[in-house]
Amino acid sequence: MSRPLTFWTVVIPFVGCVLAAESSVPHLPDPVSNNAVAILKLHSRFELFSLMGIGTKKTWDAVTNAAYEVDSVSGQSRAIHAVPGTAGRIGAMAVGADGRVYLFGGYVVYQGGGTAVTDANMYQPDYDRWIRTADIPIAVGDSVIGVYRDRYIYLIGGRSNHGLVSDVQMYDLNKNLWSKATALPGAPVFGHAGALVDDTIVYVDGARTNAGAGARFVASDECWKGKIDHHNAANIAWTKLPNHPGKAGFHIAAGGAEKDGRIYFVGGSDNPHDYNGVGYDGRPSEPSAMSFDFNLRTEKWEIINDNTPNPTMDHRGLMVTLEGLVILGGMERGQQVVSSIVLRPKPVKTYLQ
């Protein structure tokens, strides 16, 4: 029988504060969910970024283009230059690479609907400046994002204006050019979760189109691993993985780090939902208390905690730091949008699934 991972119980530092295990650090200026997030090393310190998302009303007019930076030394959040555009977005993808933050796609929401956009922006932290880069070939949101060799950025699957896509769109930031990488072999999904560590992509779950009666979208339980060809970054060898511990999830917070040799997955919901937290089946969604990881060295799933305290959902990613796993915002139980910056300690002792 699987048992949960053992957490640190000592007091640990993070962003200038002294924290006990499983605790919250200073809040973002405003509650936000479905926000793009990124981590970037700047001048020997790590900075965290929260970009756009939806506020507490959870309505189309609560979507914001506000952007925040969390300083890893002082622990303070500060507003940075808002993301360009006449409206904010949800479901966008962000990643730190080559000393800058790259932000792609997502959905502009209006009363009665929404549309995926091709917008691609680069943020220069030293100048608090956004620069438009080459548009995404296929407008998409709710993709998994990853960066390889600090140069190639991948948008993996997602939802376009014409349905779900299996495309893997690859951006060469040195050339400001897009190309196609090896497409996904499984069912097209959106709201899936995953990360790219070294040369390996792992993604799980999300929502797929429902071919039968009932909700338009239902949870997918497929898990995949992609290995990038060292000689041609557009070639990815995909293999199917066994199902992870717990139920299939939607908008799980995921992130990884090469030093850890793991990709982490926290929270999310087993009921795919719209931006208001209500499922496509009409039922309010609730966050999952399951936390787990994929060990890239053993190629095994590991349970971190099957009863994670104060779980949240509706995430676009998590940041892996030396001190632990950081989640910015999201929705807690009752579909309440939060402003919390939560540090969940990384495990010391593991139990395999």
Backbone torsions as a table, in degrees:
resi	resn	phi	psi	omega
1	MET	NA	138.9	178.8
2	SER	-74.3	144.2	172.6
3	ARG	-124.4	154.6	-177.8
4	PRO	-70.0	156.9	174.5
5	LEU	-65.6	149.7	177.6
6	THR	-87.6	127.5	179.5
7	PHE	-87.3	156.4	167.9
8	TRP	-59.7	144.9	175.1
9	THR	-119.3	-0.6	177.0
10	VAL	-80.3	165.1	177.1
11	VAL	-79.6	134.8	-176.2
12	ILE	-127.6	151.7	178.6
13	PRO	-91.0	150.3	171.7
14	PHE	-161.8	135.8	-177.8
15	VAL	39.2	51.5	172.4
16	GLY	76.3	5.6	-178.5
17	CYS	-118.3	158.7	174.1
18	VAL	-102.5	121.4	-171.7
19	LEU	-125.3	144.5	166.6
20	ALA	-83.4	161.7	179.1
21	ALA	-57.0	143.9	177.9
22	GLU	59.9	66.1	-175.6
23	SER	-139.2	173.3	178.8
24	SER	-108.3	145.4	176.9
25	VAL	-108.3	179.6	-177.4
26	PRO	-48.2	145.5	-172.9
27	HIS	-81.0	160.7	166.0
28	LEU	-64.9	157.5	179.7
29	PRO	-58.3	-31.6	-179.7
30	ASP	-140.2	150.0	173.5
31	PRO	-62.0	141.2	-179.3
32	VAL	-156.8	145.4	178.5
33	SER	-136.5	162.1	-179.4
34	ASN	56.9	33.2	-179.7
35	ASN	-91.6	140.1	172.9
36	ALA	-71.6	142.9	-178.3
37	VAL	-133.5	154.6	178.7
38	ALA	-155.1	156.4	174.1
39	ILE	-124.1	140.4	-175.1
40	LEU	-145.6	133.9	175.6
41	LYS	-86.7	122.2	-178.5
42	LEU	-130.7	119.7	175.0
43	HIS	51.6	49.5	174.9
44	SER	71.0	13.9	174.8
45	ARG	-136.5	159.2	179.6
46	PHE	-97.8	135.0	175.2
47	GLU	-116.3	142.4	179.2
48	LEU	-111.0	145.6	-175.4
49	PHE	-130.4	135.8	171.9
50	SER	-119.7	124.4	-170.3
51	LEU	-127.4	118.1	175.3
52	MET	63.7	-153.3	-177.5
53	GLY	111.7	-166.3	-175.2
54	ILE	-125.1	144.4	-177.2
55	GLY	-92.4	-166.1	-167.8
56	THR	-66.4	-28.0	-179.3
57	LYS	-69.8	-25.9	179.2
58	LYS	59.2	32.6	177.2
59	THR	-113.0	169.4	-175.7
60	TRP	-58.0	-32.4	-178.0
61	ASP	-88.1	6.2	175.6
62	ALA	-97.1	1.2	177.4
63	VAL	-75.1	136.4	-172.3
64	THR	-123.1	156.1	171.5
65	ASN	-107.0	15.3	179.4
66	ALA	-66.3	147.7	-179.6
67	ALA	-134.0	142.3	-177.4
68	TYR	-132.8	148.7	173.8
69	GLU	-120.7	132.4	177.7
70	VAL	-106.1	118.0	-177.5
71	ASP	-80.2	128.6	-175.4
72	SER	-79.7	-6.6	178.1
73	VAL	-97.4	-51.7	-177.2
74	SER	-85.7	-22.5	-176.8
75	GLY	80.9	5.9	-176.2
76	GLN	-95.3	145.2	172.8
77	SER	-95.1	143.1	175.4
78	ARG	-139.4	147.1	175.9
79	ALA	-73.2	136.7	173.4
80	ILE	-113.4	178.0	-177.9
81	HIS	-55.3	128.8	-178.5
82	ALA	-59.0	152.3	178.2
83	VAL	-64.9	132.1	-178.2
84	PRO	-60.5	151.9	178.7
85	GLY	127.7	157.4	-178.5
86	THR	-76.9	-15.5	-179.4
87	ALA	-143.3	156.2	174.9
88	GLY	-78.8	-179.1	-178.1
89	ARG	-139.7	156.0	167.7
90	ILE	-117.7	164.3	175.9
91	GLY	67.9	18.7	178.7
92	ALA	-81.7	166.8	-178.6
93	MET	-122.3	136.4	-179.7
94	ALA	-137.3	152.6	178.0
95	VAL	-156.2	149.2	174.3
96	GLY	-93.5	133.4	-179.8
97	ALA	-158.0	137.4	172.8
98	ASP	53.3	41.2	176.3
99	GLY	75.9	10.6	-179.5
100	ARG	-137.2	165.8	175.8
101	VAL	-108.2	130.1	178.9
102	TYR	-110.1	135.3	-175.0
103	LEU	-129.5	131.0	-172.7
104	PHE	-133.6	140.8	163.0
105	GLY	57.9	-145.3	-172.8
106	GLY	96.1	-170.1	-174.6
107	TYR	-120.9	134.0	165.4
108	VAL	-89.0	127.1	-174.7
109	VAL	-107.3	137.0	176.1
110	TYR	-132.9	168.8	-177.4
111	GLN	-61.5	116.1	178.9
112	GLY	94.8	1.1	178.7
113	GLY	174.7	-160.5	-179.3
114	GLY	-171.8	167.9	-179.6
115	THR	-143.9	139.4	173.7
116	ALA	-74.4	146.8	-176.2
117	VAL	-122.2	160.1	179.9
118	THR	-95.4	6.1	-175.0
119	ASP	-56.2	136.7	175.1
120	ALA	-139.0	124.4	-175.2
121	ASN	-131.9	149.0	175.9
122	MET	-119.1	130.3	179.0
123	TYR	-105.9	128.9	177.0
124	GLN	-103.3	102.6	-174.3
125	PRO	-60.5	-36.2	-177.2
126	ASP	-64.6	-23.4	-177.9
127	TYR	-115.3	0.3	-175.7
128	ASP	48.1	53.5	-171.6
129	ARG	-135.3	136.0	173.6
130	TRP	-100.6	139.1	176.2
131	ILE	-127.1	134.0	178.0
132	ARG	-75.3	133.1	175.3
133	THR	-111.9	-177.2	-177.2
134	ALA	-59.0	132.8	-179.2
135	ASP	-61.2	150.3	174.4
136	ILE	-66.2	134.9	179.2
137	PRO	-59.3	-43.0	177.6
138	ILE	-113.2	117.9	176.6
139	ALA	-59.5	128.3	-172.8
140	VAL	-154.0	151.5	172.2
141	GLY	-136.6	169.3	176.8
142	ASP	57.9	37.2	173.7
143	SER	-91.2	163.4	164.6
144	VAL	-87.4	139.0	-177.7
145	ILE	-121.0	147.8	176.2
146	GLY	-158.6	158.3	-179.6
147	VAL	-124.9	138.6	-177.2
148	TYR	-121.3	128.8	178.0
149	ARG	55.9	28.0	178.0
150	ASP	57.2	24.8	-177.0
151	ARG	-137.6	-46.0	-174.8
152	TYR	-100.2	124.9	178.6
153	ILE	-110.2	131.4	-176.5
154	TYR	-112.0	133.6	167.6
155	LEU	-107.9	114.8	-167.5
156	ILE	-107.5	107.5	179.4
157	GLY	67.6	-153.9	177.9
158	GLY	117.5	-169.9	-175.7
159	ARG	-118.0	124.9	179.3
160	SER	-106.7	-176.3	177.8
161	ASN	-75.5	-6.3	-179.5
162	HIS	-119.4	18.6	179.0
163	GLY	116.4	-172.3	-179.3
164	LEU	-78.8	147.4	-175.5
165	VAL	-122.9	149.3	173.9
166	SER	-100.1	2.1	-177.4
167	ASP	-65.8	143.8	167.4
168	VAL	-112.6	109.6	-177.5
169	GLN	-96.0	128.5	-173.3
170	MET	-116.5	126.8	-178.9
171	TYR	-109.3	124.9	174.9
172	ASP	-94.6	104.2	-174.3
173	LEU	-71.0	-21.8	176.0
174	ASN	-69.3	-34.2	-177.3
175	LYS	-104.4	-7.0	-176.1
176	ASN	55.2	45.9	-177.6
177	LEU	-131.7	145.9	175.2
178	TRP	-104.5	149.0	171.6
179	SER	-149.4	173.9	179.5
180	LYS	-96.8	136.1	170.3
181	ALA	-104.0	176.2	-178.3
182	THR	-56.9	126.1	-176.6
183	ALA	-68.5	162.4	178.4
184	LEU	-72.0	136.6	-179.0
185	PRO	-84.5	-20.2	-176.8
186	GLY	-87.3	-169.6	177.9
187	ALA	-65.4	137.5	176.6
188	PRO	-59.9	138.6	-178.6
189	VAL	-140.4	163.0	169.7
190	PHE	-137.9	160.8	-177.4
191	GLY	70.3	14.9	176.2
192	HIS	-75.5	173.9	-174.5
193	ALA	-135.4	144.7	178.6
194	GLY	174.7	-172.4	-178.5
195	ALA	-160.3	166.4	176.0
196	LEU	-116.4	121.0	178.0
197	VAL	-124.5	125.1	-175.7
198	ASP	58.2	-111.4	179.0
199	ASP	-114.6	19.2	-172.7
200	THR	-122.8	128.5	174.5
201	ILE	-103.7	134.8	170.5
202	VAL	-129.0	128.6	173.3
203	TYR	-136.8	154.1	-175.6
204	VAL	-137.1	150.2	161.8
205	ASP	60.4	-130.7	-171.0
206	GLY	88.3	-163.7	179.7
207	ALA	-119.0	141.9	177.0
208	ARG	-119.7	163.7	177.0
209	THR	-68.0	135.9	179.3
210	ASN	-89.6	115.9	-178.5
211	ALA	-78.8	-13.9	-177.7
212	GLY	-102.8	-162.8	179.2
213	ALA	-77.0	158.7	176.7
214	GLY	105.9	-146.2	-175.1
215	ALA	-60.2	147.7	-179.3
216	ARG	-65.0	-37.3	180.0
217	PHE	-126.3	143.4	178.1
218	VAL	-132.5	163.6	-177.6
219	ALA	-67.3	140.7	172.8
220	SER	-104.5	141.4	179.3
221	ASP	-109.5	16.0	-178.6
222	GLU	-78.6	140.8	176.9
223	CYS	-126.6	134.8	-174.3
224	TRP	-135.0	149.0	174.3
225	LYS	-122.3	133.7	177.4
226	GLY	-120.5	133.1	178.7
227	LYS	-109.6	123.2	-177.2
228	ILE	-84.4	133.6	178.2
229	ASP	-69.6	124.6	-177.8
230	HIS	-64.4	-23.0	-177.3
231	HIS	-94.7	-18.0	-179.5
232	ASN	-149.0	102.9	-173.5
233	ALA	-64.8	-13.5	178.8
234	ALA	-83.7	-12.3	180.0
235	ASN	-94.4	120.8	179.9
236	ILE	-126.7	125.9	177.0
237	ALA	-93.6	111.8	-176.7
238	TRP	-95.3	136.3	173.6
239	THR	-134.2	143.9	-179.6
240	LYS	-80.9	139.7	179.0
241	LEU	-104.6	157.9	171.9
242	PRO	-62.8	160.1	177.5
243	ASN	-62.4	145.9	178.6
244	HIS	-79.8	169.5	176.9
245	PRO	-62.6	146.3	177.1
246	GLY	81.2	-172.6	-178.2
247	LYS	-79.7	159.4	173.9
248	ALA	-62.3	145.6	-173.5
249	GLY	-128.0	164.4	-179.8
250	PHE	-130.3	135.3	-178.8
251	HIS	53.1	46.1	170.9
252	ILE	-72.9	145.7	172.2
253	ALA	-81.1	124.9	-176.6
254	ALA	-136.8	148.0	176.5
255	GLY	-172.6	161.5	-178.0
256	GLY	-146.7	171.2	178.0
257	ALA	-149.0	138.6	-178.0
258	GLU	-61.2	-41.2	-178.8
259	LYS	-60.9	-37.9	-180.0
260	ASP	-73.8	-29.8	-174.8
261	GLY	67.5	25.9	-178.8
262	ARG	-140.8	153.3	169.4
263	ILE	-116.6	126.3	-171.2
264	TYR	-103.4	147.8	-179.9
265	PHE	-136.2	125.7	-175.3
266	VAL	-136.4	131.9	171.2
267	GLY	72.2	-138.9	-171.6
268	GLY	83.2	-171.1	179.4
269	SER	-137.2	148.5	177.3
270	ASP	-84.7	2.9	180.0
271	ASN	-120.5	102.2	179.2
272	PRO	-53.5	138.6	-170.5
273	HIS	-142.2	163.9	174.9
274	ASP	-82.3	-178.8	-173.5
275	TYR	-67.5	-14.4	177.8
276	ASN	-88.6	2.1	179.0
277	GLY	86.6	0.0	178.1
278	VAL	-94.3	132.4	-176.2
279	GLY	-66.1	157.6	175.9
280	TYR	-64.9	-13.1	175.1
281	ASP	-92.3	3.8	178.3
282	GLY	90.1	-6.4	179.7
283	ARG	-93.2	137.2	174.0
284	PRO	-60.2	134.3	179.9
285	SER	-86.5	150.7	177.8
286	GLU	-128.1	150.3	-177.0
287	PRO	-72.0	148.4	177.0
288	SER	-86.4	141.9	178.5
289	ALA	-91.4	7.9	-178.0
290	MET	-86.1	132.2	170.9
291	SER	-126.7	135.7	-177.3
292	PHE	-152.7	173.4	175.9
293	ASP	-144.8	164.6	171.0
294	PHE	-110.5	120.7	-180.0
295	ASN	-85.0	111.9	-176.3
296	LEU	-70.8	-20.1	-179.4
297	ARG	-82.4	-41.4	179.5
298	THR	-94.8	-14.4	-175.0
299	GLU	56.5	44.4	178.3
300	LYS	-127.4	150.1	170.1
301	TRP	-78.9	144.9	177.3
302	GLU	-132.4	133.0	174.9
303	ILE	-78.9	128.5	172.3
304	ILE	-88.4	-54.2	178.9
305	ASN	-159.4	123.1	179.2
306	ASP	-90.9	6.4	175.3
307	ASN	-141.9	57.5	-177.6
308	THR	-62.3	129.1	-179.6
309	PRO	-65.3	145.5	173.7
310	ASN	47.9	58.5	-176.2
311	PRO	-67.8	156.7	177.8
312	THR	-135.2	166.9	-178.1
313	MET	-142.7	-176.4	176.1
314	ASP	66.5	47.8	-176.0
315	HIS	-105.8	157.9	174.0
316	ARG	-112.2	3.6	178.1
317	GLY	154.9	172.0	171.1
318	LEU	-136.0	159.8	-179.8
319	MET	-108.6	130.7	178.8
320	VAL	-96.7	117.9	177.9
321	THR	-114.9	175.1	177.6
322	LEU	-63.3	-31.6	-176.1
323	GLU	-85.3	-24.0	-178.4
324	GLY	162.4	-162.5	-176.3
325	LEU	-102.3	122.9	-173.4
326	VAL	-108.7	129.3	178.5
327	ILE	-120.1	129.1	-179.5
328	LEU	-106.9	114.8	176.7
329	GLY	70.9	-154.8	-178.6
330	GLY	114.4	-169.5	176.9
331	MET	-118.0	133.4	173.8
332	GLU	-97.7	-170.3	-178.8
333	ARG	-55.9	144.6	-177.0
334	GLY	79.1	14.5	179.6
335	GLN	57.3	37.7	179.2
336	GLN	-89.1	121.2	178.1
337	VAL	-73.8	135.5	-173.9
338	VAL	-122.3	160.6	177.1
339	SER	-107.9	6.8	-172.5
340	SER	-67.6	148.8	170.0
341	ILE	-113.6	105.1	-169.8
342	VAL	-105.5	132.6	174.4
343	LEU	-105.5	118.2	175.6
344	ARG	-108.8	117.6	-175.2
345	PRO	-60.7	145.7	172.9
346	LYS	-75.8	148.8	-176.8
347	PRO	-74.1	153.5	172.6
348	VAL	-99.2	-42.1	-176.5
349	LYS	-114.3	136.0	-175.1
350	THR	-117.7	150.4	172.3
351	TYR	-125.9	126.9	-174.4
352	LEU	-79.9	147.0	173.4
353	GLN	-80.8	NA	NA
